[in-house]
């Protein structure tokens, strides 16, 4: 079960990145638009859905992963500290920002303000996600998938 969840979580990151980039690019191209269409809402919603799905897989992995253990001195171990503290903290902040961005997008008084909220909050969320992904060139033992 752990292996399957780990592969799902690692593979799903690519969908999260694609949908967040799509939402940000769409918001950037339509930031001065005065009318909203259903096609403007789809990338924003898919970005939110896939980040929350990734969060569910991540929480399950956090509690069953052998990489996360809070033994004395775990903060001195780079990989353990990354998975136990840095990764989850930054990802939670990113998902909160994305959720706030979606909420502001839905409640915006004009499509222009909604797209600007997506640009800001989804952009910050994406930046934090990119920083906290365990890329193979950053964390020993991490993989592309």
Long-range contacts (C-beta under 8 A, 24 or more apart in sequence): 1-64, 2-61, 2-64, 2-65, 5-57, 5-60, 5-61, 5-64, 6-61, 6-65, 7-145, 8-57, 9-54, 9-57, 9-58, 9-61, 10-143, 10-144, 10-145, 11-145, 12-50, 12-53, 12-54, 12-57, 13-54, 13-133, 14-145, 15-50, 16-47, 16-50, 16-51, 16-54, 16-129, 17-126, 17-129, 17-130, 19-43, 19-46, 19-47, 19-50, 20-47, 20-51, 20-98, 20-122, 20-125, 20-126, 20-129, 21-126, 22-46, 22-47, 23-47, 23-118, 23-122, 24-118, 24-119, 24-122, 24-123, 24-126, 26-115, 26-118, 27-115, 27-116, 27-118, 27-119, 27-122, 28-115, 28-119, 30-111, 30-115, 31-112, 31-115, 31-116, 31-119, 32-112, 33-111, 33-112, 33-115, 34-110, 34-111, 34-112, 35-111, 36-111, 36-114, 40-111, 40-115, 41-105, 44-101, 44-102, 44-105, 44-118, 44-122, 45-102, 47-98, 47-102, 47-122, 48-98, 48-99, 48-102, 51-94, 51-95, 51-98, 51-125, 51-129, 52-95, 52-99, 55-91, 55-92, 55-95, 58-88, 58-91, 62-88, 78-139, 79-139, 79-140, 79-141, 82-134, 82-139, 83-134, 86-132, 87-132, 87-134, 90-128, 90-129, 90-131, 90-132, 91-128, 91-129, 91-132, 93-128, 94-124, 94-125, 94-126, 94-128, 94-129, 94-132, 95-125, 97-121, 97-122, 97-124, 97-125, 97-128, 98-122, 98-125, 101-125
